């Protein structure tokens, strides 16, 4: 096994696996254990982008005098995150809105009537959201790799870019360079 690891490491131009493992200390193992003891939602982009997405949602809903129930696909080990989110869905007395540079920050979200977990197999709109997210992921990957999009994907991206331009609601955690690449494909083609 060690010989195969060395051969594979050499083929990849990597450091000898045995040499790497020899440097692992008890403190290093404890650090790894601490890292993996953290709630799973803190180790994903979900936990870090959700607050920004909720801020965009609240701004959109208030601007358009709408309210909404959030239906989210069931995720394992995300209970603490969803409980934290539910704490934002409460009446506001008008004092929980702050200006941060060009954006408003809402400390309460009275426009959200609740958060419900659902099995996507029984929720067509959750399935549609999954399809849209998968489509966007594949488009962003192609943009990152410099691969062209087919005409159908370009048409969908154009429509999504127009929605973005009008409502500016869905890019809370998209880097500016990615948005620029997306806009170029959406408005000018590959």
C-alpha positions in Angstrom: 0.0 0.0 0.0 2.8 2.5 0.9 4.5 1.7 -2.4 1.3 2.5 -4.3 0.9 5.8 -2.3 4.4 6.8 -3.2 3.9 6.0 -6.9 0.6 7.9 -6.9 2.2 10.8 -5.1 5.1 10.9 -7.5 2.8 10.7 -10.5 0.9 13.7 -9.2 4.1 15.6 -8.3 3.1 15.5 -4.7 5.2 15.1 -1.6 5.8 11.5 -0.4 2.7 10.5 1.6 4.8 8.9 4.3 6.7 12.1 4.8 3.5 14.1 5.0 2.0 11.8 7.6 5.2 11.8 9.6 4.6 15.5 10.4 1.1 15.0 11.9 1.2 15.7 15.6 -1.2 15.1 18.4 -2.0 18.8 18.2 -2.7 18.5 14.5 -5.1 15.6 15.1 -6.8 17.7 17.8 -7.2 20.6 15.4 -8.8 18.3 12.9 -11.2 16.9 15.5 -12.2 20.4 16.6 -12.8 21.4 12.9 -15.1 18.5 12.3 -16.9 19.0 15.6 -18.3 22.3 14.3 -21.9 22.2 13.2 -22.1 21.0 9.6 -23.8 24.1 8.4 -20.8 26.2 9.3 -18.6 24.2 7.0 -20.8 24.8 3.9 -21.7 27.7 1.7 -25.3 27.3 2.8 -24.6 28.6 6.2 -22.5 31.5 5.0 -24.8 32.7 2.2 -28.2 32.2 3.8 -28.2 35.4 5.8 -27.3 37.5 2.7 -30.0 35.8 0.7 -32.5 36.4 3.4 -31.6 40.1 3.4 -32.2 40.2 -0.4 -35.5 38.4 0.0 -36.7 40.8 2.7 -35.8 43.8 0.7 -37.6 42.5 -2.3 -40.7 41.5 -0.3 -41.0 44.8 1.5 -40.5 46.8 -1.7 -43.3 44.8 -3.4 -45.6 44.5 -0.4 -45.5 40.7 -0.4 -45.1 38.0 2.2 -44.0 34.4 1.7 -43.6 31.1 3.4 -40.2 29.6 2.8 -40.2 25.9 1.8 -36.8 24.4 2.0 -35.6 20.9 1.0 -34.9 18.8 4.1 -31.3 18.8 5.0 -29.6 16.6 7.6 -27.9 18.3 10.5 -29.0 21.8 9.7 -31.5 22.2 12.5 -29.5 24.8 14.4 -29.2 27.0 11.3 -32.9 26.8 10.5 -33.8 27.6 14.2 -31.5 30.7 13.9 -33.3 31.7 10.7 -36.7 31.3 12.3 -35.6 33.9 14.9 -35.5 36.5 12.2 -39.1 35.9 11.1 -40.9 38.2 13.6 -42.8 41.5 13.6 -40.7 44.6 13.2 -41.4 47.9 14.8 -39.4 49.9 12.2 -36.2 50.2 14.3 -34.5 47.1 13.0 -33.4 48.5 9.6 -29.9 49.8 9.2 -28.1 51.4 6.2 -24.8 49.6 5.4 -23.1 51.4 2.5 -25.6 51.0 -0.4 -27.7 48.3 1.2 -30.3 48.0 3.9 -29.9 45.4 6.6 -33.0 44.0 8.2 -32.8 42.5 11.8 -36.4 41.3 11.6 -38.2 39.8 8.6 -42.0 40.3 9.2 -42.7 39.4 5.5 -41.8 35.8 6.0 -44.7 33.9 7.5 -42.7 30.8 8.3 -40.1 28.2 7.3 -41.2 24.7 6.4 -39.0 21.7 5.6 -40.3 19.5 2.7 -39.3 16.5 0.8 -38.5 17.7 -2.7 -40.2 14.7 -4.2 -43.5 16.1 -3.0 -42.8 19.8 -3.7 -42.7 20.8 -7.4 -41.4 24.2 -6.7 -38.5 22.8 -4.6 -37.7 20.5 -7.5 -37.8 23.6 -9.8 -35.4 25.4 -7.5 -33.1 22.4 -7.5 -33.1 22.3 -11.3 -32.4 26.0 -11.5 -29.5 25.8 -9.0 -28.0 22.8 -10.9 -28.3 24.7 -14.2 -26.6 27.8 -12.7 -23.9 25.7 -11.2 -23.2 24.1 -14.6 -23.2 27.5 -16.3 -20.8 29.0 -13.7 -18.5 26.0 -14.1 -18.5 26.4 -17.9 -17.8 30.2 -17.6 -15.0 29.5 -15.2 -13.5 26.9 -17.6 -14.0 29.2 -20.6 -16.4 26.7 -22.3 -19.1 27.9 -24.6 -22.8 27.6 -23.8 -25.3 26.2 -26.2 -28.0 28.5 -27.6 -30.7 27.2 -25.2 -28.5 27.9 -22.1 -27.7 31.3 -23.5 -31.4 32.1 -23.8 -32.1 31.0 -20.2 -29.1 33.0 -18.9 -30.3 36.1 -20.9 -33.7 35.8 -19.2 -32.1 35.3 -15.7 -29.8 38.3 -16.3 -32.8 40.5 -17.2 -34.5 39.4 -14.0 -31.3 40.2 -12.1 -31.1 43.6 -13.8 -34.8 44.4 -12.9 -35.0 42.9 -9.4 -31.3 42.5 -8.3 -32.3 39.7 -5.9 -30.3 36.6 -6.4 -26.5 37.3 -6.4 -25.9 37.9 -2.7 -22.7 35.8 -2.8 -21.6 35.8 -6.4 -18.2 37.4 -7.1 -18.2 40.4 -9.4 -16.0 38.7 -12.0 -18.5 35.8 -12.2 -21.4 38.2 -12.7 -19.4 40.0 -15.4 -18.8 36.8 -17.2 -22.4 35.8 -16.9 -23.6 39.1 -18.2 -21.3 39.0 -21.1 -22.6 35.6 -22.2 -26.2 36.7 -21.5 -26.1 39.9 -23.5 -23.4 39.2 -26.1 -23.2 35.4 -26.5 -20.2 33.2 -26.1 
